[in-house]
Amino acid sequence: MKQLATITVIGRDKTGVVARVTNFLFEEKANIEALEEQVTRGQFSMTLQASWKKSSLDPEALRAGLARLAQQLGMEIKVRFTEYNRRQRFALLVTKETHCFDALMAAKLTADPVLVIGNHPDFAPLAKKFKLPFFPISWNDRAKAEAAALRLLEEYEIDFVVLARFMKILSPNFVWRYKNKIINIHPSLLPSFPGPQAYRQAYEQGVKIAGVTAHFVSMRLDEGPIIAQGSFQIRPHMTLREIVACGQKLEASVLVKAVKLYLGKRLDVYWGIVREV
């Protein structure tokens, strides 16, 4: 049996970070299974998947070594351990709309919802119905809100995040820590109509076909790699309310489909494009 870990490295870009981290892991007898890094406006981020034979891993020694390396580099290094073939744990971020949350709770997923975070307290009774802890976090100060949310994700050992019609923009500081592990549903056929008023834009522009897009969240608003899409026809004389109702029904089913594709390990993100493998 293997012990798996996801390691994230974040900080100001500097020479030699990849070599220092990978060399340390080599010395710790790790097998590096995947590595992805990027630099955006001088900010370095790296996500690394590593595995060990259980007999060759001392988790506390690894944590201590990574902490020393983080101090030497002046960067943040986090490690999340998971058991091989363990069911993944996910968090839901919500605002007020419930249709996507309801669909995910009804779906037979091979993962466990363990945490609900919302920027309004209204969601508490629904989370309680499904025996899920609910944490209301005001998003008036995004930096403080994201810091609180990240602490909860770490405490509850979250593997991936689903934005179930969460109506707030996540900063690069948040997204870097869960790259290609935050799934969002957007009410348009991206790249058309990004932003919060997609159905209204479709209605006002008189399009004949509208739809929804499930995608991984990236640093650029509503431009992340597309996982799944669905469409519906806009019939003559449909009102905006009718368009929204059709869209919301489709949002729920496409989001569930995207999560199932993700859990089936059938997705690969290559140069910003999602491919089924």
ZIZI-V308271 format. One record per residue. N is the residue number from 1. SS is DSSP state (h for helix, s for strand, l for the rest). PHI is phi as a letter, one per 20 degrees, with the letter a starting at -180 (999 if undefined). Layout:
# ZIZI-V308271
n->[N & N]
ss->[SS & SS]
phi->[PHI & PHI]
This chain:
# ZIZI-V308271
n->[1 & 2 & 3 & 4 & 5 & 6 & 7 & 8 & 9 & 10 & 11 & 12 & 13 & 14 & 15 & 16 & 17 & 18 & 19 & 20 & 21 & 22 & 23 & 24 & 25 & 26 & 27 & 28 & 29 & 30 & 31 & 32 & 33 & 34 & 35 & 36 & 37 & 38 & 39 & 40 & 41 & 42 & 43 & 44 & 45 & 46 & 47 & 48 & 49 & 50 & 51 & 52 & 53 & 54 & 55 & 56 & 57 & 58 & 59 & 60 & 61 & 62 & 63 & 64 & 65 & 66 & 67 & 68 & 69 & 70 & 71 & 72 & 73 & 74 & 75 & 76 & 77 & 78 & 79 & 80 & 81 & 82 & 83 & 84 & 85 & 86 & 87 & 88 & 89 & 90 & 91 & 92 & 93 & 94 & 95 & 96 & 97 & 98 & 99 & 100 & 101 & 102 & 103 & 104 & 105 & 106 & 107 & 108 & 109 & 110 & 111 & 112 & 113 & 114 & 115 & 116 & 117 & 118 & 119 & 120 & 121 & 122 & 123 & 124 & 125 & 126 & 127 & 128 & 129 & 130 & 131 & 132 & 133 & 134 & 135 & 136 & 137 & 138 & 139 & 140 & 141 & 142 & 143 & 144 & 145 & 146 & 147 & 148 & 149 & 150 & 151 & 152 & 153 & 154 & 155 & 156 & 157 & 158 & 159 & 160 & 161 & 162 & 163 & 164 & 165 & 166 & 167 & 168 & 169 & 170 & 171 & 172 & 173 & 174 & 175 & 176 & 177 & 178 & 179 & 180 & 181 & 182 & 183 & 184 & 185 & 186 & 187 & 188 & 189 & 190 & 191 & 192 & 193 & 194 & 195 & 196 & 197 & 198 & 199 & 200 & 201 & 202 & 203 & 204 & 205 & 206 & 207 & 208 & 209 & 210 & 211 & 212 & 213 & 214 & 215 & 216 & 217 & 218 & 219 & 220 & 221 & 222 & 223 & 224 & 225 & 226 & 227 & 228 & 229 & 230 & 231 & 232 & 233 & 234 & 235 & 236 & 237 & 238 & 239 & 240 & 241 & 242 & 243 & 244 & 245 & 246 & 247 & 248 & 249 & 250 & 251 & 252 & 253 & 254 & 255 & 256 & 257 & 258 & 259 & 260 & 261 & 262 & 263 & 264 & 265 & 266 & 267 & 268 & 269 & 270 & 271 & 272 & 273 & 274 & 275 & 276 & 277]
ss->[l & s & s & s & s & s & s & s & s & s & s & s & l & l & l & l & h & h & h & h & h & h & h & h & h & h & h & l & l & l & s & s & s & s & s & s & s & s & s & s & l & l & s & s & s & s & s & s & s & s & s & s & s & h & h & h & l & l & h & h & h & h & h & h & h & h & h & h & h & h & h & h & h & l & l & s & s & s & s & s & s & s & s & l & l & l & l & s & s & s & s & s & s & s & l & l & l & l & h & h & h & h & h & h & h & h & l & l & l & l & s & s & s & s & s & s & s & s & l & l & h & h & h & h & h & h & h & h & h & l & l & l & l & s & s & s & l & l & l & l & l & h & h & h & h & h & h & h & h & h & h & h & h & h & h & l & l & l & l & s & s & s & s & l & l & l & l & l & l & l & l & h & h & h & h & h & h & h & l & l & l & s & s & s & s & s & l & l & l & l & l & l & l & l & l & l & l & h & h & h & h & h & h & h & h & l & l & l & s & s & s & s & s & s & s & s & l & l & l & l & l & l & l & l & l & s & s & s & s & s & s & s & s & l & l & l & l & l & l & h & h & h & h & h & h & h & h & h & h & h & h & h & h & h & h & h & h & h & h & h & h & h & h & l & l & l & s & s & s & s & l & l & s & s & s & s & l]
phi->[999 & d & d & d & b & d & d & d & c & c & r & f & f & b & f & n & f & g & f & f & f & f & f & f & f & f & f & e & m & e & d & e & e & b & b & c & c & b & c & c & l & n & e & e & b & b & d & c & d & c & c & c & f & g & f & d & d & d & g & f & f & f & g & f & f & f & f & f & f & f & f & f & e & m & c & e & c & c & c & c & e & b & e & f & m & f & f & f & d & c & d & d & d & c & d & c & f & d & f & f & g & g & f & f & f & e & f & e & e & e & b & d & f & c & a & c & d & c & e & c & f & g & e & g & f & f & f & f & g & e & l & d & f & c & c & f & c & f & d & f & d & f & f & f & f & f & f & f & f & f & f & f & f & f & f & e & l & f & e & b & c & d & e & e & m & f & d & c & e & e & f & g & g & e & f & g & f & c & f & l & c & d & d & c & d & d & e & a & e & g & e & f & l & f & n & e & d & f & f & f & f & f & f & f & e & m & f & e & c & c & a & c & c & e & b & f & f & c & f & d & g & l & c & f & g & e & e & b & c & b & c & b & e & e & f & g & m & f & e & f & f & f & f & f & f & f & f & f & f & f & g & f & f & f & f & f & g & f & f & f & f & f & f & f & l & d & d & c & e & c & l & m & d & e & c & e & c]
